[in-house]
Amino acid sequence: MKIQVKRIYEKKAPGDGARVLVDRVWPRGITKEAAALTSWQKEVAPSAALRKWFRHDPARWEEFKKKYRRELDNNAEQVACLKKVLGKGRATLLYGARDEVHNHAVVLADYLKENGG
């Protein structure tokens, strides 16, 4: 499987493959039609407590990655569900955050690649 990550505000591209939103909250200003989702897997997003603690603060990035990976380890059922939705072809994890470097979708993509995704 080839996984890429991009903001949901970017237009759908022919090479996106399965388009999966991995945020707990629906992104502002995006219609379901514009999102063109294959699935919305909000259960694999960071917990509300972790998201609030992180606040997209780059100074907390390394610790956030560790904590989020622990959450994913403890959420094997939902991770397996996400893998099933993504399939074996090309897939795009979509997120709404402004920061393209310090966001949970980047961590999730790496996690999936390292764990047989």
N, C-alpha and C positions, 0 to 999 in steps of 0.2 A: 504494500500500500504506500502510496506517495501522499504525504500530508503537507498541506500548506496552510498558512494562517493569514487572514486579512480582515480588515475592518468591514463591518456589515454595510457601511456607507459607500464602499466601493461598488461599482456596478458588477453585475454577474458577468463572468467571462466564460467562453467556451471550454476552457481547460479547468474549470473549478471542480468538476466531478460532483460528488455528494456535497451539498452545502448544509453545514450543521451549525446552528447557533448554540454557543456554549456559555451564554450568560444567564444568570438567574432572572434578570429583569429585562423586559422587552425594551430595545433601544428607542429612544425618542426620535420622532420624525420619520420612522420607517414603516411603510405599510407591509402587510404580508405579501402582497404582490411584488413589491420592489425587493423584498428580502429573497424571494425565490428559494425558500428553504426546502431541503429534503426532510429535515427534522429539527426540532428544538430540544436539546438535551440539557435542560437547566440543572438537573440533579448532579452533573459532574462539575459544575461551577464551584468556586470556593464558597465556604459557608458565609453567612451574613457577618458573623463575628470576625472572621479572618479578613473579609473584604473591607470592613470598617476599620480594622486595625491597620491594614496596609495603606489605604487611601492613595494608592499609586505613588507612594513616596519612594523614589529611587534609593534612598538611604536604607530602606527596609527590604529591598529587593531580595538579597541573598537569604534572609531569614524567611521572607514570604515564600520563596521557592521551596525551602525545606518543609515549612508547615503545610503548604498546599499539597506537596507530594505525599506527606503523611496522611492527609485527608483522602487522597486518591487511593493510597494503599488500603485504607479502611473502608473504601467504597467500591470494592471489587465488582459487585453486581452491576452497578451503574456504568463502570468503566467497560465491562464486558458488553453491556447493552450498546454503548457508544461504538465500540469496535464493530459490532454486528451492523449497525447503521452505516458506518463508514465503508464497510465492505473491503474488497481487496484492490480496488482500482484507485484512482485519484480522488482525493477528498480535501475539502476546505473547511477549516474551523473558523467560524465567524465570531467576532466580539465587537463591543461597542466603545470600548475605552479609547481615549485620544492618544495615549502613549503607545506607540507601536512596538516598543522594545520591552517595557516593563508592564506586562499584562499576563493574566492567567492563561490565555490561549497559547502563548509561547511555551509556557511551562507544560501545559497539557500535551501539546504536540510532541515535545521532547520526551515526555513520560511515555506516550503511546509508542513512539519509535523505539525506545529502550525496552519496552515491555511487550514486544511482539505485535505492535500495531502497524 
